[in-house]
Amino acid sequence: MVDKLTTVRRANLGRRVGRIDSETMVSMEQSLAVFLGLAR
C-alpha cells in the first residue's frame, strides 16, 4: 500500500537510478510532512 511507510536498511538498497533537483526535493519533503501530519 502506498499509505504505509517503512524503513529499508542501506545494505538492501541497490545503485542509484537518478537525481532530483533541490526544488523537487523541497516539494517532496513538504508533501511528506503533510502526509505524516507534521505540517498544515
Long-range contacts (C-beta under 8 A, 24 or more apart in sequence): 5-36
